[in-house]
Amino acid sequence: MGTYRYISLGTDIPAIPIVPLELIQPGKFDSPSVVGQAIVDTGSDCTLVPLPWLIQVNAQIADRALRIPVCGQLSLAIPHEVGIRFDKYRHFVFRVYGCSVDDIGEMVIVVRDILNLYRELESIDLNT
């Protein structure tokens, strides 16, 4: 996995890791994509994506909407399947949760579910 810098988003916010990310229609890496940045939050359980990004790449709704806690508030999250290019890997179908821009802003929040793939892809033992 690549090495990324911690970036400060403002005086009130501690520096956090921000990484490049690309979203693509699931299974179609030659289709139009959305390129942006993602905040890495290893304490969260599911990857959150602004709903407009998912609409742009024609991501498929995967299940019924649910309410999840985001920044101390309950937010509506809609599970989608989307292709992701992250670091040097492409994941043809990955489950993410689409949320309102009002709830998560204009950035993806990448969490343990994507990062844990590196244990398998790079045979990394996180217990040492």
Z-matrix of the N, CA and C atoms (Angstrom, degrees):
N
C 1 1.447
C 2 1.516 1 108.45
N 3 1.315 2 116.70 1 145.14
C 4 1.449 3 121.65 2 -179.66
C 5 1.512 4 112.96 3 -67.56
N 6 1.316 5 115.17 4 169.48
C 7 1.456 6 121.86 5 177.21
C 8 1.525 7 107.55 6 -106.28
N 9 1.321 8 117.03 7 131.82
C 10 1.457 9 121.40 8 -176.93
C 11 1.516 10 109.97 9 -127.81
N 12 1.330 11 115.70 10 153.96
C 13 1.457 12 121.48 11 -178.45
C 14 1.521 13 111.11 12 -90.86
N 15 1.303 14 114.13 13 155.59
C 16 1.461 15 120.64 14 171.83
C 17 1.524 16 107.23 15 -84.94
N 18 1.326 17 116.63 16 135.86
C 19 1.455 18 121.98 17 -176.11
C 20 1.523 19 108.57 18 -124.90
N 21 1.321 20 116.01 19 139.48
C 22 1.457 21 120.87 20 177.36
C 23 1.524 22 108.89 21 -89.62
N 24 1.332 23 116.93 22 129.74
C 25 1.459 24 121.86 23 179.32
C 26 1.525 25 112.38 24 -96.30
N 27 1.308 26 117.39 25 -6.27
C 28 1.454 27 121.01 26 -179.47
C 29 1.511 28 110.38 27 169.25
N 30 1.320 29 116.32 28 167.83
C 31 1.458 30 120.35 29 -175.91
C 32 1.526 31 112.76 30 -67.66
N 33 1.334 32 117.29 31 -26.76
C 34 1.470 33 120.61 32 -178.56
C 35 1.526 34 113.13 33 -88.66
N 36 1.333 35 117.13 34 -7.74
C 37 1.463 36 121.36 35 -173.08
C 38 1.527 37 109.38 36 -114.48
N 39 1.333 38 118.35 37 127.28
C 40 1.466 39 119.49 38 176.62
C 41 1.530 40 110.59 39 -64.07
N 42 1.317 41 116.11 40 154.36
C 43 1.466 42 120.63 41 178.52
C 44 1.527 43 109.93 42 -60.34
N 45 1.338 44 115.99 43 140.03
C 46 1.464 45 121.82 44 -178.36
C 47 1.526 46 109.25 45 -135.58
N 48 1.346 47 116.99 46 156.32
C 49 1.461 48 118.66 47 177.33
C 50 1.529 49 110.80 48 -75.45
N 51 1.329 50 115.62 49 131.46
C 52 1.457 51 122.16 50 177.37
C 53 1.520 52 107.53 51 -123.60
N 54 1.328 53 116.36 52 130.75
C 55 1.460 54 121.82 53 -175.16
C 56 1.528 55 109.98 54 -127.34
N 57 1.346 56 117.22 55 151.91
C 58 1.463 57 119.56 56 174.65
C 59 1.524 58 110.58 57 -72.75
N 60 1.321 59 115.63 58 150.05
C 61 1.462 60 121.35 59 -177.10
C 62 1.524 61 108.30 60 -151.06
N 63 1.317 62 116.45 61 147.14
C 64 1.464 63 121.30 62 175.90
C 65 1.526 64 108.81 63 -130.41
N 66 1.324 65 116.03 64 131.73
C 67 1.464 66 121.97 65 176.32
C 68 1.519 67 109.00 66 -106.69
N 69 1.335 68 116.08 67 138.37
C 70 1.452 69 122.68 68 -176.58
C 71 1.522 70 108.22 69 -136.88
N 72 1.328 71 116.98 70 154.24
C 73 1.463 72 120.21 71 173.99
C 74 1.523 73 108.23 72 -55.09
N 75 1.328 74 118.24 73 136.05
C 76 1.463 75 120.31 74 -173.66
C 77 1.528 76 112.51 75 -55.25
N 78 1.341 77 115.12 76 127.17
C 79 1.452 78 121.73 77 176.46
C 80 1.512 79 115.52 78 77.28
N 81 1.345 80 118.92 79 3.46
C 82 1.471 81 121.40 80 -175.79
C 83 1.525 82 110.26 81 -129.76
N 84 1.320 83 116.56 82 80.14
C 85 1.457 84 119.86 83 -176.62
C 86 1.521 85 113.47 84 -74.62
N 87 1.328 86 118.19 85 -4.74
C 88 1.457 87 120.00 86 175.78
C 89 1.531 88 111.62 87 -96.13
N 90 1.325 89 117.56 88 1.85
C 91 1.460 90 121.79 89 -179.72
C 92 1.528 91 110.20 90 -88.50
N 93 1.346 92 117.91 91 167.31
C 94 1.468 93 120.23 92 178.33
C 95 1.526 94 111.60 93 -56.41
N 96 1.314 95 114.92 94 148.45
C 97 1.461 96 119.89 95 -176.62
C 98 1.523 97 110.41 96 -132.02
N 99 1.311 98 114.66 97 170.16
C 100 1.460 99 122.23 98 172.45
C 101 1.518 100 106.61 99 -117.88
N 102 1.323 101 115.94 100 124.29
C 103 1.462 102 121.29 101 179.15
C 104 1.517 103 107.56 102 -107.45
N 105 1.318 104 115.56 103 133.10
C 106 1.452 105 119.31 104 179.93
C 107 1.505 106 111.47 105 -159.16
N 108 1.306 107 114.76 106 -160.17
C 109 1.455 108 120.73 107 -179.57
C 110 1.518 109 109.45 108 -119.32
N 111 1.323 110 114.08 109 153.30
C 112 1.457 111 120.18 110 -179.84
C 113 1.519 112 110.04 111 -129.17
N 114 1.305 113 115.09 112 141.29
C 115 1.459 114 121.96 113 171.53
C 116 1.520 115 107.14 114 -86.56
N 117 1.321 116 117.57 115 134.42
C 118 1.463 117 121.04 116 176.15
C 119 1.523 118 108.10 117 -93.84
N 120 1.321 119 116.14 118 118.45
C 121 1.464 120 122.24 119 -179.65
C 122 1.523 121 107.93 120 -126.48
N 123 1.314 122 116.61 121 94.35
C 124 1.465 123 120.75 122 -175.30
C 125 1.525 124 112.89 123 -72.29
N 126 1.309 125 118.13 124 -7.68
C 127 1.454 126 120.47 125 179.81
C 128 1.517 127 113.96 126 -92.56
N 129 1.318 128 117.29 127 -5.73
C 130 1.465 129 120.52 128 -178.74
C 131 1.523 130 110.76 129 -96.42
N 132 1.323 131 115.29 130 162.78
C 133 1.464 132 120.78 131 -173.37
C 134 1.520 133 115.37 132 -100.37
N 135 1.334 134 118.96 133 -24.30
C 136 1.468 135 119.24 134 -177.51
C 137 1.525 136 110.02 135 -138.95
N 138 1.328 137 115.20 136 145.13
C 139 1.458 138 121.57 137 -179.84
C 140 1.527 139 109.36 138 -74.88
N 141 1.334 140 116.25 139 128.69
C 142 1.457 141 122.89 140 -177.64
C 143 1.521 142 109.78 141 -109.55
N 144 1.333 143 116.08 142 136.51
C 145 1.461 144 122.35 143 -177.66
C 146 1.526 145 108.20 144 -131.57
N 147 1.343 146 117.90 145 137.67
C 148 1.463 147 118.87 146 175.17
C 149 1.539 148 110.39 147 -59.12
N 150 1.320 149 117.26 148 131.94
C 151 1.466 150 121.20 149 -178.60
C 152 1.529 151 113.65 150 -53.03
N 153 1.350 152 120.24 151 -39.90
C 154 1.465 153 118.67 152 179.49
C 155 1.535 154 113.23 153 -58.84
N 156 1.325 155 117.72 154 -32.85
C 157 1.470 156 120.52 155 177.70
C 158 1.520 157 110.12 156 -65.24
N 159 1.330 158 116.88 157 -42.75
C 160 1.464 159 120.67 158 -178.87
C 161 1.523 160 111.15 159 -66.09
N 162 1.312 161 116.82 160 -36.62
C 163 1.464 162 120.85 161 177.28
C 164 1.526 163 110.02 162 -65.40
N 165 1.339 164 117.69 163 -41.59
C 166 1.468 165 121.53 164 -178.88
C 167 1.522 166 112.95 165 -60.39
N 168 1.319 167 117.90 166 -34.05
C 169 1.471 168 120.22 167 -177.86
C 170 1.528 169 111.89 168 -99.63
N 171 1.326 170 116.83 169 8.35
C 172 1.461 171 121.20 170 178.83
C 173 1.527 172 112.03 171 57.95
N 174 1.329 173 115.98 172 43.08
C 175 1.469 174 120.82 173 177.04
C 176 1.524 175 108.95 174 -64.87
N 177 1.313 176 116.07 175 148.75
C 178 1.459 177 121.18 176 -176.21
C 179 1.528 178 110.77 177 -93.78
N 180 1.330 179 116.26 178 132.62
C 181 1.465 180 120.03 179 174.33
C 182 1.522 181 107.70 180 -66.91
N 183 1.333 182 116.31 181 130.21
C 184 1.463 183 121.27 182 -172.62
C 185 1.525 184 113.75 183 -103.86
N 186 1.319 185 117.39 184 -19.33
C 187 1.466 186 119.40 185 -174.82
C 188 1.524 187 107.61 186 -167.14
N 189 1.323 188 115.78 187 -177.93
C 190 1.464 189 120.18 188 -179.85
C 191 1.531 190 110.56 189 -75.41
N 192 1.321 191 115.38 190 154.88
C 193 1.462 192 121.16 191 178.75
C 194 1.521 193 110.21 192 -67.85
N 195 1.323 194 115.15 193 152.62
C 196 1.457 195 120.75 194 176.46
C 197 1.519 196 109.06 195 -143.73
N 198 1.305 197 115.97 196 166.91
C 199 1.469 198 120.67 197 177.17
C 200 1.514 199 108.60 198 -101.60
N 201 1.337 200 115.09 199 130.67
C 202 1.463 201 120.73 200 179.30
C 203 1.525 202 108.86 201 -129.46
N 204 1.331 203 117.84 202 152.59
C 205 1.466 204 119.66 203 177.26
C 206 1.526 205 110.81 204 -76.38
N 207 1.330 206 115.77 205 127.86
C 208 1.466 207 122.57 206 176.09
C 209 1.522 208 106.72 207 -133.12
N 210 1.303 209 116.69 208 116.73
C 211 1.469 210 121.50 209 179.56
C 212 1.528 211 111.86 210 53.78
N 213 1.315 212 116.59 211 40.43
C 214 1.451 213 121.14 212 175.94
C 215 1.518 214 115.37 213 82.62
N 216 1.322 215 117.97 214 -0.91
C 217 1.463 216 122.14 215 179.28
C 218 1.526 217 109.56 216 -120.53
N 219 1.320 218 117.70 217 150.84
C 220 1.461 219 120.19 218 174.61
C 221 1.521 220 109.31 219 -80.00
N 222 1.329 221 115.88 220 128.80
C 223 1.459 222 122.16 221 -179.71
C 224 1.515 223 109.57 222 -122.29
N 225 1.322 224 115.96 223 147.86
C 226 1.452 225 120.88 224 174.77
C 227 1.525 226 108.29 225 -76.19
N 228 1.321 227 117.16 226 128.47
C 229 1.466 228 122.44 227 179.93
C 230 1.525 229 108.43 228 -127.39
N 231 1.331 230 115.92 229 131.47
C 232 1.463 231 121.13 230 -179.40
C 233 1.523 232 108.27 231 -112.78
N 234 1.334 233 118.19 232 116.27
C 235 1.465 234 120.45 233 179.75
C 236 1.534 235 110.91 234 -65.43
N 237 1.325 236 115.91 235 133.00
C 238 1.465 237 122.97 236 177.54
C 239 1.520 238 109.15 237 -131.82
N 240 1.320 239 115.65 238 157.39
C 241 1.459 240 121.01 239 169.37
C 242 1.518 241 107.07 240 -108.95
N 243 1.327 242 115.51 241 133.58
C 244 1.457 243 121.63 242 -174.80
C 245 1.520 244 108.62 243 -147.99
N 246 1.322 245 116.50 244 154.35
C 247 1.459 246 120.57 245 171.39
C 248 1.518 247 108.76 246 -85.87
N 249 1.327 248 116.86 247 142.89
C 250 1.467 249 121.41 248 -178.15
C 251 1.521 250 109.56 249 -131.51
N 252 1.328 251 115.45 250 133.65
C 253 1.462 252 121.11 251 168.40
C 254 1.525 253 105.39 252 -111.15
N 255 1.319 254 115.06 253 116.34
C 256 1.462 255 121.61 254 -175.15
C 257 1.515 256 107.53 255 -137.99
N 258 1.325 257 116.90 256 127.07
C 259 1.454 258 121.78 257 -176.94
C 260 1.525 259 107.10 258 59.23
N 261 1.307 260 119.40 259 -128.19
C 262 1.471 261 120.53 260 -178.36
C 263 1.523 262 112.81 261 -100.89
N 264 1.322 263 118.01 262 8.33
C 265 1.460 264 121.64 263 -175.84
C 266 1.521 265 112.24 264 -112.54
N 267 1.331 266 114.44 265 151.92
C 268 1.463 267 121.80 266 172.35
C 269 1.522 268 107.49 267 -116.66
N 270 1.295 269 116.13 268 131.76
C 271 1.460 270 122.28 269 177.39
C 272 1.526 271 106.16 270 -114.50
N 273 1.327 272 116.49 271 112.70
C 274 1.461 273 120.67 272 -172.13
C 275 1.520 274 113.19 273 -65.84
N 276 1.309 275 117.70 274 -38.35
C 277 1.465 276 120.60 275 177.24
C 278 1.523 277 107.88 276 -138.58
N 279 1.311 278 115.26 277 124.18
C 280 1.452 279 120.42 278 -178.88
C 281 1.519 280 108.16 279 -141.16
N 282 1.327 281 117.40 280 139.61
C 283 1.466 282 120.71 281 179.58
C 284 1.522 283 109.94 282 -87.86
N 285 1.336 284 114.69 283 126.16
C 286 1.462 285 122.51 284 175.44
C 287 1.525 286 107.17 285 -129.29
N 288 1.321 287 115.94 286 173.07
C 289 1.459 288 120.65 287 -179.40
C 290 1.524 289 108.69 288 -122.55
N 291 1.329 290 115.58 289 119.66
C 292 1.452 291 121.05 290 179.20
C 293 1.511 292 110.99 291 -81.39
N 294 1.335 293 115.40 292 131.77
C 295 1.466 294 121.65 293 -179.85
C 296 1.520 295 109.47 294 -131.09
N 297 1.299 296 115.71 295 159.26
C 298 1.453 297 122.34 296 176.84
C 299 1.527 298 110.32 297 -62.52
N 300 1.329 299 115.59 298 144.50
C 301 1.465 300 120.75 299 175.35
C 302 1.526 301 109.89 300 -60.72
N 303 1.325 302 117.29 301 -30.41
C 304 1.465 303 120.58 302 177.65
C 305 1.526 304 111.68 303 -62.54
N 306 1.336 305 117.17 304 -27.80
C 307 1.466 306 121.23 305 -177.69
C 308 1.523 307 113.67 306 -89.89
N 309 1.337 308 117.43 307 -36.82
C 310 1.475 309 119.34 308 -174.41
C 311 1.518 310 114.08 309 -122.88
N 312 1.322 311 118.69 310 -2.59
C 313 1.453 312 120.16 311 -178.95
C 314 1.524 313 111.39 312 80.29
N 315 1.334 314 116.17 313 -161.25
C 316 1.466 315 122.70 314 -175.08
C 317 1.521 316 112.91 315 -99.72
N 318 1.315 317 117.87 316 19.92
C 319 1.462 318 120.34 317 -179.63
C 320 1.517 319 110.19 318 -123.88
N 321 1.324 320 114.86 319 150.89
C 322 1.458 321 121.35 320 173.40
C 323 1.525 322 107.78 321 -77.21
N 324 1.310 323 117.46 322 146.48
C 325 1.462 324 121.72 323 173.18
C 326 1.524 325 106.87 324 -111.48
N 327 1.330 326 115.59 325 105.75
C 328 1.468 327 122.65 326 -178.96
C 329 1.518 328 108.27 327 -88.71
N 330 1.328 329 116.50 328 134.33
C 331 1.461 330 119.71 329 -174.86
C 332 1.521 331 111.16 330 -131.08
N 333 1.327 332 114.86 331 -163.88
C 334 1.470 333 121.32 332 -174.18
C 335 1.513 334 113.99 333 -54.27
N 336 1.331 335 118.49 334 -34.24
C 337 1.463 336 118.88 335 -174.80
C 338 1.523 337 112.35 336 -59.91
N 339 1.315 338 117.91 337 -40.84
C 340 1.467 339 120.34 338 177.20
C 341 1.520 340 110.34 339 -77.47
N 342 1.318 341 117.31 340 -44.10
C 343 1.464 342 119.78 341 -177.62
C 344 1.524 343 111.99 342 -62.97
N 345 1.326 344 117.71 343 -34.30
C 346 1.462 345 120.19 344 179.22
C 347 1.519 346 112.88 345 -65.14
N 348 1.326 347 118.12 346 -20.78
C 349 1.464 348 120.23 347 176.54
C 350 1.526 349 111.43 348 -60.66
N 351 1.313 350 117.30 349 -28.42
C 352 1.462 351 120.22 350 -177.98
C 353 1.518 352 112.31 351 -67.05
N 354 1.309 353 117.75 352 -25.51
C 355 1.471 354 119.55 353 174.19
C 356 1.513 355 109.67 354 -60.29
N 357 1.322 356 116.55 355 -40.82
C 358 1.456 357 120.65 356 -179.63
C 359 1.520 358 111.49 357 -79.52
N 360 1.330 359 117.42 358 -45.28
C 361 1.458 360 120.99 359 -173.61
C 362 1.519 361 113.13 360 -71.12
N 363 1.328 362 116.95 361 -33.77
C 364 1.461 363 119.91 362 -177.97
C 365 1.519 364 112.32 363 -114.58
N 366 1.320 365 116.80 364 10.26
C 367 1.469 366 122.42 365 179.80
C 368 1.524 367 111.71 366 51.10
N 369 1.319 368 115.70 367 45.22
C 370 1.462 369 121.26 368 -179.45
C 371 1.523 370 109.15 369 -87.98
N 372 1.311 371 116.43 370 130.05
C 373 1.461 372 121.05 371 175.50
C 374 1.524 373 107.76 372 -95.04
N 375 1.319 374 116.94 373 105.84
C 376 1.462 375 120.98 374 -177.25
C 377 1.519 376 112.66 375 -79.38
N 378 1.316 377 117.22 376 -0.85
C 379 1.464 378 120.79 377 -179.05
C 380 1.522 379 113.12 378 -93.70
N 381 1.317 380 118.25 379 -0.07
C 382 1.473 381 119.54 380 -179.20
C 383 1.500 382 111.08 381 -102.74
